[in-house]
Amino acid sequence: MKKEQLGQLILASEETMYHVAKSLLIRDADCADAIQEAIVKAFTNLHTLRQDSYAKTWLVRILINECYTLMRREKRLVPLEEYQQPENVQESKDYTDLYEAVRRLPPDIRICVILYYLEGYSIKETANILKVTESAVKNRLARARNKMRRELEQAAT
């Protein structure tokens, strides 16, 4: 794959990349950082792509790794604003109820839901992206459905 083709793939995958990043990270600024780092790494490591047909899966995997790296880094840092101010300033909620429900899921289950239901990847493709078995993906999706169903029933009562 040439760099021009990768650039076109990235432009065509903007929405997918945002959804994947948003499913793992809370703030839009963090999503933008992770996406930007993933794009840089994709261009830098383009020679490691074995088959062009897996380019989008490869790109999403790089993004997921960047999101996890950013999450690990964030755990170690305490923002200066929180240290100085006792009150917690919340970011404006510009995401849908779906994102809120999915956000309450554990990260390993959340990413399966995003890839399978929102991005339309098959179970096999999702398993390849996450480097887990197909049965693990199926189990995670079932757990997600059960957990969301229970929360919906609790909210209704």
DSSP file with accessible surface (Angstrom, degrees, kcal/mol):
  #  RESIDUE AA STRUCTURE BP1 BP2  ACC     N-H-->O    O-->H-N    N-H-->O    O-->H-N    TCO  KAPPA ALPHA  PHI   PSI    X-CA   Y-CA   Z-CA
    1    1 A M              0   0   64      0, 0.0     2,-0.2     0, 0.0    48,-0.1   0.000 360.0 360.0 360.0 139.6    0.0    0.0    0.0
    2    2 A K     >  -     0   0  146      1,-0.1     4,-2.1     4,-0.0     5,-0.2  -0.509 360.0-110.3 -93.3 163.3    1.3    3.5   -0.8
    3    3 A K  H  > S+     0   0  125      1,-0.2     4,-2.4     2,-0.2     5,-0.1   0.846 118.2  56.3 -62.9 -33.6    1.1    6.5    1.4
    4    4 A E  H  > S+     0   0  133      2,-0.2     4,-2.1     1,-0.2    -1,-0.2   0.912 107.7  48.2 -64.8 -40.9   -1.5    8.1   -0.8
    5    5 A Q  H  > S+     0   0   88      2,-0.2     4,-2.3     1,-0.2    -2,-0.2   0.892 110.4  51.5 -66.7 -39.1   -3.8    5.1   -0.5
    6    6 A L  H  X S+     0   0    0     -4,-2.1     4,-2.7     2,-0.2    -2,-0.2   0.915 108.0  52.7 -62.9 -41.2   -3.3    5.1    3.3
    7    7 A G  H  X S+     0   0   21     -4,-2.4     4,-2.2     1,-0.2    -2,-0.2   0.914 109.8  47.9 -60.4 -42.2   -4.3    8.8    3.3
    8    8 A Q  H  X S+     0   0  134     -4,-2.1     4,-2.3     2,-0.2    -1,-0.2   0.901 110.9  51.5 -65.7 -39.6   -7.5    8.0    1.4
    9    9 A L  H  X S+     0   0   34     -4,-2.3     4,-1.5     2,-0.2    -2,-0.2   0.917 109.1  50.6 -62.8 -42.2   -8.2    5.2    3.8
   10   10 A I  H  < S+     0   0   14     -4,-2.7     3,-0.3     1,-0.2     4,-0.2   0.930 110.7  48.4 -63.0 -44.5   -7.8    7.4    6.8
   11   11 A L  H >< S+     0   0  116     -4,-2.2     3,-0.9     1,-0.2     4,-0.2   0.903 112.9  48.1 -62.7 -38.6  -10.1   10.0    5.3
   12   12 A A  H 3< S+     0   0   82     -4,-2.3    -1,-0.2     1,-0.2     3,-0.2   0.734 113.5  49.0 -72.7 -21.1  -12.7    7.3    4.6
   13   13 A S  T 3X S+     0   0    2     -4,-1.5     4,-2.8    -3,-0.3     5,-0.3   0.220  74.4 111.4-104.3  13.7  -12.3    6.0    8.1
   14   14 A E  H <> S+     0   0  123     -3,-0.9     4,-2.3     1,-0.2     5,-0.2   0.920  81.1  44.8 -53.6 -50.1  -12.7    9.2   10.1
   15   15 A E  H  > S+     0   0  142     -4,-0.2     4,-2.6    -3,-0.2    -1,-0.2   0.915 113.4  49.9 -64.7 -43.6  -16.0    8.4   11.6
   16   16 A T  H  > S+     0   0   11      1,-0.2     4,-2.5    -4,-0.2     5,-0.2   0.932 110.8  49.9 -60.2 -45.5  -15.0    4.8   12.5
   17   17 A M  H  X S+     0   0    2     -4,-2.8     4,-2.5     1,-0.2     5,-0.2   0.906 111.0  49.3 -62.8 -40.2  -11.8    6.1   14.2
   18   18 A Y  H  X S+     0   0   77     -4,-2.3     4,-3.1    -5,-0.3     5,-0.2   0.937 111.1  49.3 -64.6 -44.6  -13.8    8.6   16.2
   19   19 A H  H  X S+     0   0   39     -4,-2.6     4,-1.7     2,-0.2    -2,-0.2   0.915 112.7  47.1 -61.6 -43.1  -16.3    6.1   17.3
   20   20 A V  H  X S+     0   0    0     -4,-2.5     4,-0.9     2,-0.2    -1,-0.2   0.947 115.6  44.9 -64.4 -46.6  -13.6    3.6   18.4
   21   21 A A  H >X S+     0   0    0     -4,-2.5     4,-2.9     1,-0.2     3,-0.8   0.921 112.6  51.3 -64.2 -41.5  -11.7    6.4   20.3
   22   22 A K  H 3< S+     0   0    0     -4,-3.1    -1,-0.2     1,-0.3    -2,-0.2   0.818 103.1  59.9 -67.6 -28.4  -14.8    7.8   21.9
   23   23 A S  H 3< S+     0   0    2     -4,-1.7    -1,-0.3    -5,-0.2    -2,-0.2   0.784 118.0  29.9 -70.6 -23.9  -15.8    4.3   23.1
   24   24 A L  H << S+     0   0    7     -4,-0.9     2,-0.3    -3,-0.8    -2,-0.2   0.751 119.8  51.1-103.4 -31.6  -12.6    4.1   25.1
   25   25 A L     <  -     0   0    6     -4,-2.9    -1,-0.1    -5,-0.2    43,-0.0  -0.824  61.3-153.5-112.7 150.2  -11.8    7.7   26.0
   26   26 A I  S    S+     0   0   97     -2,-0.3     2,-0.2    -3,-0.1    -1,-0.1   0.934  72.8  64.5 -88.0 -49.8  -14.1   10.3   27.6
   27   27 A R  S  > S-     0   0   96      1,-0.1     4,-1.8     4,-0.0     3,-0.2  -0.537  71.5-138.2 -85.0 142.3  -12.8   13.6   26.4
   28   28 A D  H  > S+     0   0   47      1,-0.2     4,-2.6    -2,-0.2     5,-0.2   0.839 105.2  58.8 -63.4 -34.3  -12.9   14.7   22.8
   29   29 A A  H  > S+     0   0   62      1,-0.2     4,-2.2     2,-0.2    -1,-0.2   0.903 106.0  48.4 -63.1 -39.8   -9.4   16.2   23.1
   30   30 A D  H  > S+     0   0   14      2,-0.2     4,-2.6     1,-0.2    -1,-0.2   0.891 109.8  52.6 -66.1 -38.6   -8.1   12.8   24.2
   31   31 A C  H  X S+     0   0    1     -4,-1.8     4,-2.6     2,-0.2     5,-0.2   0.935 109.7  48.6 -60.6 -45.9   -9.8   11.2   21.2
   32   32 A A  H  X S+     0   0   56     -4,-2.6     4,-2.6     1,-0.2    -2,-0.2   0.907 111.5  50.0 -62.4 -41.1   -8.2   13.6   18.8
   33   33 A D  H  X S+     0   0   78     -4,-2.2     4,-2.6     2,-0.2    -1,-0.2   0.927 112.0  47.1 -62.5 -45.8   -4.8   13.0   20.4
   34   34 A A  H  X S+     0   0    2     -4,-2.6     4,-2.4     2,-0.2    -2,-0.2   0.918 113.4  48.1 -63.9 -42.2   -5.2    9.2   20.1
   35   35 A I  H  X S+     0   0   32     -4,-2.6     4,-2.4     2,-0.2    -2,-0.2   0.933 111.9  49.9 -64.1 -43.9   -6.4    9.5   16.5
   36   36 A Q  H  X S+     0   0  119     -4,-2.6     4,-2.3    -5,-0.2    -2,-0.2   0.936 112.3  46.7 -62.2 -44.6   -3.5   11.8   15.6
   37   37 A E  H  X S+     0   0   89     -4,-2.6     4,-2.6     1,-0.2    -1,-0.2   0.889 111.1  52.7 -64.6 -39.1   -0.9    9.5   17.1
   38   38 A A  H  X S+     0   0    0     -4,-2.4     4,-2.4    -5,-0.2    -1,-0.2   0.906 109.1  49.4 -63.8 -39.7   -2.4    6.5   15.4
   39   39 A I  H  X S+     0   0   44     -4,-2.4     4,-2.4     2,-0.2     5,-0.2   0.930 111.2  49.1 -65.4 -43.9   -2.2    8.2   12.0
   40   40 A V  H  X S+     0   0   70     -4,-2.3     4,-2.5     1,-0.2    -2,-0.2   0.939 113.5  46.5 -61.0 -45.9    1.4    9.2   12.6
   41   41 A K  H  X S+     0   0   82     -4,-2.6     4,-2.7     1,-0.2    -1,-0.2   0.865 109.5  54.9 -65.7 -35.3    2.2    5.6   13.6
   42   42 A A  H  < S+     0   0    0     -4,-2.4    -1,-0.2     2,-0.2    -2,-0.2   0.934 111.7  43.0 -63.7 -45.5    0.3    4.2   10.6
   43   43 A F  H >< S+     0   0   64     -4,-2.4     3,-0.9     1,-0.2    -2,-0.2   0.908 116.4  48.6 -66.5 -39.7    2.4    6.3    8.2
   44   44 A T  H 3< S+     0   0   93     -4,-2.5     3,-0.3     1,-0.2    -2,-0.2   0.884 120.2  36.0 -66.5 -39.4    5.6    5.5   10.0
   45   45 A N  T >< S+     0   0   60     -4,-2.7     3,-2.1     1,-0.2     4,-0.3   0.043  75.6 122.0-105.4  25.5    4.9    1.8   10.1
   46   46 A L  G X   +     0   0   21     -3,-0.9     3,-1.7     1,-0.3    -1,-0.2   0.841  68.2  66.1 -57.4 -30.9    3.3    1.3    6.8
   47   47 A H  G 3  S+     0   0  153     -3,-0.3    -1,-0.3     1,-0.3    -2,-0.1   0.705  91.7  63.2 -66.4 -16.7    5.9   -1.2    5.8
   48   48 A T  G <  S+     0   0   68     -3,-2.1     2,-0.5     2,-0.0    -1,-0.3   0.614  74.8 106.2 -84.3 -11.1    4.6   -3.6    8.5
   49   49 A L    <   -     0   0   23     -3,-1.7     3,-0.1    -4,-0.3     6,-0.1  -0.579  51.2-170.9 -70.9 119.1    1.3   -3.9    6.8
   50   50 A R        +     0   0  239     -2,-0.5     2,-0.4     1,-0.3    -1,-0.2   0.881  67.6  23.3 -81.9 -42.7    1.3   -7.4    5.3
   51   51 A Q    >   -     0   0  101      1,-0.1     3,-1.6   -50,-0.0    -1,-0.3  -0.993  63.5-143.4-130.3 133.4   -1.9   -7.3    3.1
   52   52 A D  G >  S+     0   0   83     -2,-0.4     3,-1.7     1,-0.3     4,-0.3   0.803  99.3  67.6 -62.1 -28.2   -3.6   -4.3    1.8
   53   53 A S  G 3  S+     0   0   95      1,-0.3    -1,-0.3     2,-0.1     3,-0.2   0.734 100.7  49.1 -67.5 -19.5   -7.0   -5.9    2.4
   54   54 A Y  G <> S+     0   0  124     -3,-1.6     4,-2.7     1,-0.2    -1,-0.3   0.204  77.8 110.3-101.0  15.6   -6.4   -5.7    6.2
   55   55 A A  H <> S+     0   0    4     -3,-1.7     4,-2.6     1,-0.2     5,-0.2   0.901  77.8  46.7 -61.7 -43.1   -5.4   -2.0    6.1
   56   56 A K  H  > S+     0   0   71     -4,-0.3     4,-2.6    -3,-0.2    -1,-0.2   0.925 113.7  48.2 -68.0 -41.5   -8.5   -0.8    7.9
   57   57 A T  H  > S+     0   0   26      2,-0.2     4,-2.3     1,-0.2    -2,-0.2   0.921 112.5  50.0 -61.1 -43.0   -8.3   -3.5   10.6
   58   58 A W  H  X S+     0   0   45     -4,-2.7     4,-2.1     2,-0.2    -2,-0.2   0.918 110.7  49.5 -61.4 -43.8   -4.6   -2.7   11.0
   59   59 A L  H  X S+     0   0    1     -4,-2.6     4,-2.2     1,-0.2    -2,-0.2   0.920 111.1  48.6 -64.4 -43.5   -5.4    1.1   11.4
   60   60 A V  H  X S+     0   0    1     -4,-2.6     4,-2.7     1,-0.2    -1,-0.2   0.904 109.4  53.5 -65.1 -38.5   -8.1    0.4   14.0
   61   61 A R  H  X S+     0   0   41     -4,-2.3     4,-2.3     2,-0.2    -1,-0.2   0.916 107.9  50.0 -63.4 -41.1   -5.8   -1.8   16.0
   62   62 A I  H  X S+     0   0   22     -4,-2.1     4,-2.2     1,-0.2    -1,-0.2   0.932 111.2  50.0 -61.7 -42.5   -3.2    0.9   16.1
   63   63 A L  H  X S+     0   0    0     -4,-2.2     4,-2.5     2,-0.2    -2,-0.2   0.917 108.7  51.1 -63.3 -44.1   -5.8    3.3   17.3
   64   64 A I  H  X S+     0   0    0     -4,-2.7     4,-2.4     1,-0.2    -1,-0.2   0.932 110.1  50.0 -60.0 -44.3   -7.0    1.0   20.0
   65   65 A N  H  X S+     0   0   68     -4,-2.3     4,-2.3     1,-0.2    -1,-0.2   0.899 110.2  50.3 -61.5 -39.6   -3.4    0.6   21.2
   66   66 A E  H  X S+     0   0   11     -4,-2.2     4,-2.5     2,-0.2    -1,-0.2   0.888 108.7  52.2 -65.8 -39.0   -3.0    4.4   21.3
   67   67 A C  H  X S+     0   0    0     -4,-2.5     4,-2.5     2,-0.2    -2,-0.2   0.929 110.7  47.5 -62.3 -44.7   -6.2    4.8   23.3
   68   68 A Y  H  X S+     0   0   57     -4,-2.4     4,-2.4     2,-0.2    -2,-0.2   0.896 110.9  51.8 -64.2 -39.0   -4.9    2.2   25.9
   69   69 A T  H  X S+     0   0   37     -4,-2.3     4,-2.3     2,-0.2    -2,-0.2   0.934 111.1  47.4 -62.1 -44.0   -1.6    4.0   26.0
   70   70 A L  H  X S+     0   0   13     -4,-2.5     4,-2.5     1,-0.2    -2,-0.2   0.901 110.6  52.2 -65.3 -38.4   -3.3    7.3   26.6
   71   71 A M  H  X S+     0   0   47     -4,-2.5     4,-1.6     2,-0.2    -1,-0.2   0.910 109.9  48.7 -65.0 -41.1   -5.5    5.7   29.3
   72   72 A R  H  X S+     0   0  135     -4,-2.4     4,-0.8     1,-0.2    -1,-0.2   0.913 112.5  48.3 -64.1 -41.0   -2.5    4.3   31.1
   73   73 A R  H >X S+     0   0  114     -4,-2.3     4,-0.7     1,-0.2     3,-0.6   0.900 108.9  53.7 -65.9 -39.4   -0.8    7.7   30.9
   74   74 A E  H >< S+     0   0   65     -4,-2.5     3,-0.6     1,-0.2    -1,-0.2   0.826  99.6  62.2 -66.7 -31.5   -3.9    9.5   32.3
   75   75 A K  H 3< S+     0   0  180     -4,-1.6    -1,-0.2     1,-0.2    -2,-0.2   0.833 105.2  47.5 -63.0 -31.7   -4.1    7.2   35.3
   76   76 A R  H << S+     0   0  190     -4,-0.8     2,-0.4    -3,-0.6    -1,-0.2   0.661 102.7  75.9 -84.2 -16.5   -0.7    8.5   36.5
   77   77 A L    <<  -     0   0  102     -4,-0.7     0, 0.0    -3,-0.6     0, 0.0  -0.768  59.1-159.4-102.8 141.8   -1.5   12.1   36.0
   78   78 A V        -     0   0  106     -2,-0.4     5,-0.1     3,-0.0    -3,-0.1  -0.973  31.9-120.5-112.9 117.5   -3.6   14.4   38.2
   79   79 A P     >  -     0   0   39      0, 0.0     4,-1.8     0, 0.0     3,-0.3  -0.270  13.5-127.9 -59.0 142.9   -4.7   17.5   36.2
   80   80 A L  H  > S+     0   0  103      1,-0.2     4,-2.3     2,-0.2     5,-0.2   0.875 108.0  58.8 -59.2 -36.9   -3.6   20.8   37.7
   81   81 A E  H  > S+     0   0  120      1,-0.2     4,-2.4     2,-0.2    -1,-0.2   0.903 106.9  46.2 -61.7 -42.4   -7.1   22.1   37.6
   82   82 A E  H  4 S+     0   0  110     -3,-0.3    -1,-0.2     2,-0.2    -2,-0.2   0.858 111.4  52.7 -69.2 -33.3   -8.4   19.2   39.8
   83   83 A Y  H  < S+     0   0  192     -4,-1.8    -2,-0.2     1,-0.2    -1,-0.2   0.901 117.1  37.4 -69.1 -37.5   -5.5   19.7   42.2
   84   84 A Q  H  < S+     0   0  131     -4,-2.3    -2,-0.2    -5,-0.2    -1,-0.2   0.831 116.9  51.6 -84.3 -34.0   -6.2   23.5   42.6
   85   85 A Q     <  -     0   0   80     -4,-2.4    -1,-0.1    -5,-0.2     4,-0.1  -0.907  63.3-157.0-111.0 126.9  -10.0   23.4   42.6
   86   86 A P  S    S+     0   0  133      0, 0.0     2,-0.2     0, 0.0    -1,-0.1   0.828  75.3  80.0 -70.3 -28.6  -11.9   21.0   44.9
   87   87 A E  S    S-     0   0  133      1,-0.1     2,-0.7     0, 0.0    -2,-0.1  -0.508  84.3-122.7 -79.9 149.8  -15.0   21.1   42.6
   88   88 A N        -     0   0  112     -2,-0.2     2,-0.6     2,-0.0    -1,-0.1  -0.821  17.4-147.5 -97.2 116.6  -15.0   18.9   39.6
   89   89 A V        -     0   0  102     -2,-0.7     2,-0.3    -4,-0.1    -7,-0.0  -0.736  18.6-148.9 -84.0 122.6  -15.6   20.7   36.3
   90   90 A Q        -     0   0  146     -2,-0.6     2,-0.2     1,-0.0     3,-0.1  -0.713  12.1-118.3 -97.9 146.3  -17.5   18.5   33.9
   91   91 A E        -     0   0   75     -2,-0.3    -1,-0.0     1,-0.1     2,-0.0  -0.474  43.8 -93.0 -74.7 146.7  -17.2   18.5   30.2
   92   92 A S        -     0   0   89     -2,-0.2     2,-1.2     1,-0.1    -1,-0.1  -0.349  38.5-119.9 -62.9 141.7  -20.4   19.4   28.3
   93   93 A K        +     0   0  136      1,-0.2    -1,-0.1    -3,-0.1    -3,-0.0  -0.707  49.9 152.7 -89.8  96.6  -22.4   16.3   27.4
   94   94 A D        +     0   0   98     -2,-1.2     2,-0.2     2,-0.1    -1,-0.2   0.222  46.1  94.3-106.1  13.1  -22.6   16.4   23.6
   95   95 A Y  S    S-     0   0   49      1,-0.1    -2,-0.0    -3,-0.0     5,-0.0  -0.686  76.0-105.2-106.1 162.7  -22.9   12.6   23.2
   96   96 A T     >  -     0   0   82     -2,-0.2     4,-1.7     1,-0.1     5,-0.1  -0.165  31.0-102.4 -81.8 171.3  -26.0   10.6   22.9
   97   97 A D  H  > S+     0   0  148      1,-0.2     4,-2.6     2,-0.2     5,-0.2   0.836 121.2  61.6 -60.2 -31.8  -27.7    8.3   25.4
   98   98 A L  H  > S+     0   0   82      1,-0.2     4,-2.9     2,-0.2     5,-0.3   0.940 102.7  48.3 -62.1 -46.5  -26.3    5.4   23.6
   99   99 A Y  H  > S+     0   0   29      1,-0.2     4,-2.6     2,-0.2    -1,-0.2   0.897 111.1  52.1 -60.9 -37.9  -22.7    6.6   24.3
  100  100 A E  H  X S+     0   0   52     -4,-1.7     4,-1.0     2,-0.2    -2,-0.2   0.928 112.1  44.8 -65.5 -42.2  -23.7    7.0   27.9
  101  101 A A  H  < S+     0   0   18     -4,-2.6     3,-0.4     1,-0.2     4,-0.3   0.926 116.5  45.5 -67.7 -42.1  -25.0    3.5   28.2
  102  102 A V  H >< S+     0   0    2     -4,-2.9     3,-1.8     1,-0.2    -2,-0.2   0.880 105.3  62.2 -69.1 -34.8  -22.1    2.0   26.3
  103  103 A R  H 3< S+     0   0   30     -4,-2.6    -1,-0.2     1,-0.3    -2,-0.2   0.810  95.1  61.4 -62.1 -28.9  -19.6    4.1   28.4
  104  104 A R  T 3< S+     0   0  124     -4,-1.0    -1,-0.3    -3,-0.4    -2,-0.2   0.617  87.6  93.9 -75.0 -10.9  -20.8    2.3   31.6
  105  105 A L  S <  S-     0   0    2     -3,-1.8    39,-0.0    -4,-0.3    -3,-0.0  -0.499  93.1 -93.9 -77.5 152.4  -19.7   -1.0   30.2
  106  106 A P    >>  -     0   0   49      0, 0.0     4,-3.1     0, 0.0     3,-0.7  -0.323  41.6-109.7 -60.7 149.3  -16.2   -2.3   31.0
  107  107 A P  H 3> S+     0   0   49      0, 0.0     4,-2.3     0, 0.0     5,-0.2   0.845 115.6  52.5 -55.2 -40.0  -13.6   -1.3   28.4
  108  108 A D  H 3> S+     0   0   59      1,-0.2     4,-0.9     2,-0.2    32,-0.1   0.869 116.6  39.9 -67.8 -32.7  -13.1   -4.8   26.9
  109  109 A I  H <> S+     0   0   11     -3,-0.7     4,-2.1     2,-0.2    -1,-0.2   0.891 112.3  57.4 -78.4 -39.5  -16.8   -5.2   26.4
  110  110 A R  H  X S+     0   0   26     -4,-3.1     4,-2.4     1,-0.2    -2,-0.2   0.916 104.3  50.5 -58.5 -45.5  -17.3   -1.7   25.3
  111  111 A I  H  X S+     0   0    1     -4,-2.3     4,-2.6     1,-0.2     5,-0.2   0.886 108.5  53.2 -66.6 -33.9  -14.9   -1.9   22.4
  112  112 A C  H  X S+     0   0    0     -4,-0.9     4,-2.7    -5,-0.2     5,-0.4   0.930 109.3  49.1 -62.7 -44.5  -16.6   -5.1   21.2
  113  113 A V  H  X>S+     0   0   12     -4,-2.1     4,-2.3     2,-0.2     5,-1.1   0.929 112.8  47.4 -61.3 -45.7  -20.0   -3.4   21.1
  114  114 A I  I  X>S+     0   0    0     -4,-2.4     5,-2.2     3,-0.2     4,-0.7   0.946 115.8  43.4 -62.7 -48.9  -18.6   -0.4   19.2
  115  115 A L  I  <5S+     0   0    0     -4,-2.6     6,-2.5     3,-0.2    -2,-0.2   0.920 123.4  35.7 -65.1 -42.2  -16.8   -2.5   16.6
  116  116 A Y  I  <5S+     0   0   77     -4,-2.7     4,-0.4    -5,-0.2    -3,-0.2   0.967 129.6  25.2 -79.2 -53.3  -19.6   -5.0   16.1
  117  117 A Y  I  <5S+     0   0  109     -4,-2.3    -3,-0.2    -5,-0.4    -2,-0.1   0.904 131.6  30.8 -83.6 -42.6  -22.8   -2.9   16.4
  118  118 A L  I  <<S+     0   0   64     -5,-1.1    -3,-0.2    -4,-0.7    -4,-0.1   0.866 128.8  34.6 -87.5 -37.0  -21.8    0.6   15.5
  119  119 A E  S   <S-     0   0   36     -5,-2.2    -3,-0.2    -6,-0.2    -4,-0.1   0.587  99.3-128.4 -95.8 -12.9  -19.0    0.0   13.0
  120  120 A G        +     0   0   61     -4,-0.4    -4,-0.2    -6,-0.3     2,-0.1   0.663  48.6 156.2  79.9  16.1  -20.4   -3.2   11.4
  121  121 A Y        -     0   0   18     -6,-2.5    -1,-0.2     1,-0.1    -2,-0.1  -0.490  43.4-116.1 -71.2 148.0  -17.4   -5.4   11.8
  122  122 A S     >  -     0   0   52     -2,-0.1     4,-2.8     1,-0.1     5,-0.2  -0.270  28.0-103.8 -74.6 170.1  -18.2   -9.1   11.8
  123  123 A I  H  > S+     0   0   33      1,-0.2     4,-2.6     2,-0.2     5,-0.2   0.920 123.8  50.5 -62.3 -40.5  -17.5  -11.3   14.8
  124  124 A K  H  > S+     0   0  126      2,-0.2     4,-2.2     1,-0.2    -1,-0.2   0.926 112.0  46.1 -63.7 -45.5  -14.4  -12.7   13.0
  125  125 A E  H  > S+     0   0   83      2,-0.2     4,-2.6     1,-0.2    -2,-0.2   0.914 112.5  50.9 -64.4 -41.4  -13.1   -9.2   12.1
  126  126 A T  H  X S+     0   0    0     -4,-2.8     4,-2.5     1,-0.2    -2,-0.2   0.919 109.6  50.7 -62.0 -42.4  -13.7   -8.0   15.6
  127  127 A A  H  X>S+     0   0    3     -4,-2.6     5,-2.0    -5,-0.2     4,-0.9   0.906 110.8  49.0 -61.7 -41.1  -11.8  -10.9   17.1
  128  128 A N  H  <5S+     0   0   88     -4,-2.2     3,-0.2     2,-0.2    -2,-0.2   0.908 111.5  48.8 -65.8 -42.0   -8.9  -10.3   14.7
  129  129 A I  H  <5S+     0   0    0     -4,-2.6    -2,-0.2     1,-0.2    -1,-0.2   0.927 119.0  38.2 -63.1 -44.6   -8.8   -6.6   15.7
  130  130 A L  H  <5S-     0   0   17     -4,-2.5    -1,-0.2    -5,-0.2    -2,-0.2   0.510 106.0-127.3 -86.3  -6.5   -8.9   -7.3   19.4
  131  131 A K  T  <5 +     0   0  157     -4,-0.9     2,-0.3    -3,-0.2    -3,-0.2   0.930  69.7 115.9  57.6  47.9   -6.6  -10.4   19.1
  132  132 A V  S   <S-     0   0   44     -5,-2.0    -1,-0.2    -6,-0.1    -2,-0.1  -0.836  71.4 -84.3-131.5 174.1   -9.1  -12.6   20.9
  133  133 A T     >  -     0   0   86     -2,-0.3     4,-1.7     1,-0.1     5,-0.1  -0.381  34.8-115.8 -78.4 161.5  -11.1  -15.7   19.9
  134  134 A E  H  > S+     0   0   88      1,-0.2     4,-2.4     2,-0.2     5,-0.2   0.875 117.2  55.5 -63.4 -37.3  -14.5  -15.4   18.2
  135  135 A S  H  > S+     0   0   70      1,-0.2     4,-2.6     2,-0.2    -1,-0.2   0.861 103.5  55.2 -65.8 -32.6  -16.1  -17.0   21.2
  136  136 A A  H  > S+     0   0   22      2,-0.2     4,-2.4     1,-0.2    -1,-0.2   0.916 108.5  48.3 -64.9 -40.4  -14.7  -14.3   23.5
  137  137 A V  H  X S+     0   0    0     -4,-1.7     4,-2.5     2,-0.2     5,-0.2   0.941 111.8  49.2 -63.9 -45.7  -16.3  -11.7   21.2
  138  138 A K  H  X S+     0   0  112     -4,-2.4     4,-2.3     1,-0.2    -2,-0.2   0.916 112.1  48.7 -60.4 -42.7  -19.6  -13.5   21.3
  139  139 A N  H  X S+     0   0   95     -4,-2.6     4,-2.6     2,-0.2    -1,-0.2   0.907 111.0  49.9 -64.7 -41.5  -19.4  -13.8   25.1
  140  140 A R  H  X S+     0   0   44     -4,-2.4     4,-2.3     2,-0.2    -2,-0.2   0.904 110.9  49.3 -65.2 -39.5  -18.6  -10.1   25.5
  141  141 A L  H  X S+     0   0    3     -4,-2.5     4,-2.5     2,-0.2    -1,-0.2   0.909 111.2  49.7 -66.2 -40.0  -21.4   -9.1   23.3
  142  142 A A  H  X S+     0   0   31     -4,-2.3     4,-2.6    -5,-0.2    -2,-0.2   0.923 111.1  49.4 -64.7 -42.5  -23.8  -11.3   25.3
  143  143 A R  H  X S+     0   0  120     -4,-2.6     4,-2.7     1,-0.2     5,-0.2   0.899 110.3  51.4 -63.0 -39.1  -22.6   -9.8   28.6
  144  144 A A  H  X S+     0   0    2     -4,-2.3     4,-2.6     2,-0.2     5,-0.2   0.935 110.5  47.7 -63.6 -45.9  -23.1   -6.3   27.2
  145  145 A R  H  X S+     0   0  106     -4,-2.5     4,-2.4     1,-0.2    -2,-0.2   0.930 114.1  47.3 -61.5 -44.2  -26.6   -7.0   26.1
  146  146 A N  H  X S+     0   0   69     -4,-2.6     4,-2.5     2,-0.2    -2,-0.2   0.918 112.9  48.0 -63.7 -44.6  -27.5   -8.5   29.5
  147  147 A K  H  X S+     0   0   65     -4,-2.7     4,-2.3     2,-0.2    -2,-0.2   0.928 114.0  46.0 -63.9 -44.1  -25.9   -5.7   31.5
  148  148 A M  H  X S+     0   0   53     -4,-2.6     4,-2.2    -5,-0.2    -1,-0.2   0.887 111.9  52.5 -67.5 -36.1  -27.7   -3.0   29.4
  149  149 A R  H  X S+     0   0  123     -4,-2.4     4,-2.4    -5,-0.2    -2,-0.2   0.934 110.0  48.2 -64.0 -44.3  -31.0   -4.9   29.6
  150  150 A R  H  X S+     0   0  136     -4,-2.5     4,-2.5     1,-0.2    -2,-0.2   0.915 111.5  49.7 -62.2 -42.7  -30.7   -5.1   33.5
  151  151 A E  H  X S+     0   0   45     -4,-2.3     4,-2.2     2,-0.2    -1,-0.2   0.895 110.4  50.6 -64.4 -38.6  -29.9   -1.4   33.7
  152  152 A L  H  X S+     0   0  125     -4,-2.2     4,-1.7     2,-0.2    -2,-0.2   0.923 111.0  48.4 -65.1 -41.7  -32.8   -0.6   31.5
  153  153 A E  H  X S+     0   0  113     -4,-2.4     4,-1.1     1,-0.2    -2,-0.2   0.901 112.0  49.5 -66.4 -39.1  -35.1   -2.7   33.7
  154  154 A Q  H  < S+     0   0  137     -4,-2.5     3,-0.3     1,-0.2    -1,-0.2   0.889 110.1  50.8 -66.0 -37.6  -33.8   -1.0   36.9
  155  155 A A  H  < S+     0   0   82     -4,-2.2    -1,-0.2     1,-0.2    -2,-0.2   0.839 107.2  54.6 -68.6 -31.2  -34.3    2.4   35.4
  156  156 A A  H  <        0   0   87     -4,-1.7    -1,-0.2    -5,-0.2    -2,-0.2   0.763 360.0 360.0 -75.0 -24.3  -37.9    1.6   34.5
  157  157 A T     <        0   0  150     -4,-1.1    -3,-0.0    -3,-0.3    -4,-0.0  -0.332 360.0 360.0 -93.1 360.0  -38.8    0.5   38.1
